[in-house]
Amino acid sequence: MVSEAFDRELESGQRFEFGANWTRFLGSLTEGQIAIAEGSMSRMLERESLRGSTFLDIGCGSGLFSLAARRLGATVRSFDYDPKSAACATELRRRYFPSDPAWVVERGSILDRTYCASLGRFDVVYSWGVLHHTGSMWEAVANATALVAPGGRLCLAIYNDQGRRSAAWRGIKRLYNSAPRPLRAVILGLCAIRLRGPTLVRNIFTGRPFKTWFGDTERGMRIWTDIVDWIGGYPFEYAKPEEVFTFVRDRGFTLRQLKTCAGGHGCCEYVFERNPG
């Protein structure tokens, strides 16, 4: 059923194929990027090691952060709705932890309550930039909260609500996914210039023009991969920080960390802790 629904959405232009983007990213993945991802996760969770912890990666994408969690010592379970994303995580497992029983990768949907009920609860539930792409964001967030063990952490990144700008981006993303491939390339190019034009000018003057497109983000991702992900990412929902805070707090959580994007179009980042009992 998951495969059939995904294929229908892809064919009708109602879903971006994230996994194809992540497959390209893995072709140039470096040890340095993995180390950056590990460091960002350690800082986020305020722990240098995850040894003895269970870690659930909802919408594992490239599998990079599942890999980071496993290298930090966690027992990891990864799943993704997109078959190519699940394949990416499987490939990283093959490269770095072959035949490892402490890292399971599978296909699944956070909107499938029967599937979610089969997972149990985890010390860390991680879903970074994923739940707003499900087509039913608040249902997805509610299902994710139910997977956190008492005292465990819920790590989320949700697109910031910019009002009319967010609505405009939703239209652009919908157009991109429904357009013929040649037109997609045009939309991608124009939007990339709109997003990174000022940075390109600065980097030209500092003698580093290629960093505009091919550098790494602070989480170890390629900048160009993130640009494609942003422009194509559909379904697309968003929320104000106070909406996310209230929704998760009312389900028995305390906010531990919050990083906003200062009113920009990116994600606000949250770390919640489930209250004991």
Secondary structure by P-SEA (a helix, b strand, c coil): caaaaaaaaaaaccccaaaaaaaaaaccccaaaaaaaaaaaaaaacccccccbbbbbcccccaaaaaaaaaaccbbbbbbccaaaaaaaaaaaaacccccccbbbbbbbcccaaaaaacccccbbbbcccccccccaaaaaaaaaaaccccbbbbbbbbbbcaaaaaaaaaaaaaaaaccaaaaaaaaaaaaaaacaaaaaaaaaaccccccccccccccccaaaaaaaaaacccbbbbcaaaaaaaaaaacccccbbbbcccccbbbbbbbbbccc
